[in-house]
Amino acid sequence: MFRLDDPTVYKDDLNPLLMHLCAFYLLNAKRGDEPRDPVARFHLRNGASLERINWLGDRSDKGFRESAGLLVNYLYDRKAVARNHELYVNDNEIAHSSAVEQLVKKRPKL
């Protein structure tokens, strides 16, 4: 049995799976046409792109309880904000980095 507050368990056993699932969730889980995650909806509507998922970025009790310690960064690139907003609002496209794309494509073996 593992403990949620033991970061070594996450690093050794759960890292590949949780990172993949988080990226997949943020790009594919929907509520209607929009992402299920309310924080993602907020940032994407405002023209941000999903930039990075940080392993154990939030080690607080709340962070472990709500997101297994994962923390997501959104990037606001002044040159891309308007384009990202339009793609999201008009076409439901989620701007995201190649690093996030790789997490989705690289499905871990169980």
RAQUIBEL-V266940 format. One record per helix or strand of 2 or more residues. SS is the DSSP state (@ for helix, = for strand). FROM is the first residue (numbers start at 0). TO is the last residue. If there is no record, write none. Layout:
BEGIN
<<SS;FROM;TO> <SS;FROM;TO>>
END
This chain:
BEGIN
<<@;6;27> <=;29;30> <=;33;34> <@;37;44> <=;48;53> <@;60;66> <=;70;74> <@;80;90> <@;97;104>>
END
